[in-house]
C-alpha cells in the first residue's frame, strides 16, 4: 500500500472500531488524529489511542491527512464528505452515507464530486464484511444454495439504558430504529437479491422498550431477483438475530451478532446473560479492504450508488413512521391549568390513583411513556420519560398538585438512576419553577435499614436509613437517593409530603411475592419459619392516604409510613389466600445458599440476588408501628389487608 494518513471525524463508540482497524494496518496506514465537536471526548479519545486531538477538519488536512473517516452524527455526513473531498481527501463514511431531506440525490452528488476529483468514497456497510455473513454471501453467489429466491432477516435488539438528561435521538425520533438497524438489513437484501424496487413497512408499539415510539417493525422488500422480509424487534428476550437465505438447493441460516460455541451450555449461558458479541469484525475487515483497494486503484468495497439506493428506502420508511407518530401525538392536547398531575400513571398504583381522582370529578394530567390504546376521558396525556427534564417541565407546567409515583421497578442501576433519581430531581426542579402548591412524593419502606433494625423495637419514621443500599439492589439504592433529594429540597422550601407505603398488593400487584414465598415446581418455598411480619397495605388504602394528604394540604416535608396495623406474617398470608403445598427452607440453609451464590456470580462481575446482606435485610425480624398516618392524615385502612386478601384471592 501507499502511505495513507488518516483523520477521524468523530470520537464516538464506532470510532474505537475504526482506530483499532487502522492500527492493524500500520505502518502503511497511519492515524494522524481525531476531531470531535465534544472537546473533552476528543481529547480523551486521543489520549487513549496515543494520537492528537484537532480542532477542525482543516487542521487534520493541514497535518497531512489524505483520508478522512466520517464517524459523526448522520446529519453531518453530507457536509463533511463534501468538505473532505474538496480538500483532496479520500473518504470512508459510517453508515448511513447521508441523512438529509433528499438522501438519495445528495448521496449521488457525493459520488459525482468524488469522480470529478479522482477520489474514492465508500460507506461502512460493515455487515457485508462480517466473516460469518461473508461466508453466507459467498455460498449464495457460488451457487451452492441454488437459486436464491427469498431472504429473511430477523434482528432483535435493545438499546443502552437511558440515564436521564438530554434525550437520545433514538427516543426523540419515531423512525430512528429503522434508520439505525433497518439499514443493515436492506443492504444485505440488496446484496443477495439485487436492486430494491419496493419496501412496504409497518410498525407498532408493544412495550419492549417503552421509550421508543415503535418497538416492533416489519418490512416486505421486493428486489429485482426475489423477495425479502425484515423484522426488527425490541420485545424478544433473549435477543435473537438471524439471516435466513432460501435457495432452490438448500436453506442457510446464520446467527447474527454472536459467536456460537461447540458447547451447548456455553451458548445457553450467553443467551441467559445477554452476552452478545461486543467486537465488530465487519468494520475491521471492511476498513482493511478499503485501503487495499485504495492502494491498487480498484473500485471501493461499497459503491456510493448502492448506499444511495439503500438510504432512499430507509428514509422513506423512517419519515413515514415519524409522520405517523406525529399525527398520533397531535390528537392529545393539554390545558393551561390542571388540578392534578400523576407521574407513573401506567403502573398499578398510578392507575388506581387516577381512577380515584376521576371518580371524584377531577380532571387529571398524566406523564406516561407510551400512547395508550384507549385514552381515558378527562385525562390529559403528556408523553415522555421522567429522566428527560423537558418532558417533566411540560407535564408539571400548570398543575396545582403533583403526585409523583413514577420510578423504575426493573433493570439495572442505570435504568433506576435515570427514572427514579434523575426523574425525581427533574420533578423537584419543575415543581419549584412552576410554583406547584403541593407535591405528594411516594417513597418506599425499602429505604429503611432493615438488617440493622432487626429485633430492635418497632420500625417508625424515625428509623435509620439503609447504610448499604448498593448491596440491597438498584431499587433500594435509587429510592433512597431520590428520597434524600426530596428531603433536602423540603428544607429549602419544596411544598412536599413524603409517603412510605409498605408492601402494596391488589390492583394487579401480586399478594404473594418473594417476601412471602417463592414458587418452585408445584410448591411454595418460604424462606425461614414463616413467622416474619409483613408490612402489608392494600392498594385502595394507599390511594386513601394520598387523597388524605392532599385534603390535609401537608407540605412541610412530613414523612409518613402507610402500613396496615393488622400485622400478618408469611404464614397468615398463605393461609388466608388458600395457598397449599408450602415448604419451609431453614434460615441456615438459606444463608448458606446465599453465600455460595456470591462466588460464581462475583466471578462474572454480577451481584447475587440472594447475597447474604440482601437476605439479612429480607429476613429481618421486624415490627412496624407508627401513629403518624392516623395523627397527620386521619388515615385508617378502609379495606384492610384481610378483606384485600379476599378480593385478590377470589
LINZI-V916700 format. One record per run of one state. SS is the DSSP state (H for helix, E for strand, - for the rest). FROM is the first residue (numbers start at 1). TO is the last residue. If there is no record, write none. Layout:
<<SS/FROM/TO> <SS/FROM/TO>>
This chain:
<<-/1/3> <E/4/9> <-/10/12> <H/13/25> <-/26/28> <E/29/35> <-/36/38> <H/39/48> <-/49/51> <E/52/53> <-/54/56> <H/57/62> <-/63/66> <E/67/70> <-/71/73> <H/74/86> <-/87/89> <E/90/94> <-/95/102> <H/103/117> <-/118/120> <E/121/124> <-/125/125> <H/126/129> <-/130/130> <H/131/142> <-/143/147> <E/148/156> <-/157/168> <H/169/172> <-/173/175> <H/176/193> <-/194/195> <E/196/204> <-/205/215> <E/216/223> <-/224/225> <E/226/233> <-/234/240> <E/241/247> <-/248/250> <E/251/255> <-/256/263> <H/264/273> <-/274/280> <H/281/296> <-/297/303> <H/304/330> <-/331/337> <E/338/343> <-/344/347> <H/348/359> <-/360/363> <E/364/368> <-/369/378> <E/379/383> <-/384/388> <H/389/396> <-/397/398> <E/399/404> <-/405/412> <H/413/434> <-/435/437> <E/438/442> <-/443/444> <H/445/447> <E/448/448> <-/449/449> <H/450/453> <-/454/457> <E/458/459> <-/460/464> <E/465/465> <-/466/468> <H/469/472> <-/473/473> <H/474/491> <-/492/495> <E/496/501> <-/502/502> <E/503/506> <-/507/508> <E/509/509> <-/510/517> <E/518/520> <-/521/522> <E/523/527> <-/528/532> <E/533/534> <-/535/535> <E/536/538> <H/539/552> <-/553/555> <E/556/562> <-/563/567> <E/568/569> <H/570/576> <-/577/581> <E/582/585> <-/586/586> <H/587/603> <-/604/611> <H/612/618> <-/619/622> <E/623/624> <-/625/627> <H/628/633> <-/634/640> <H/641/649> <-/650/650>>
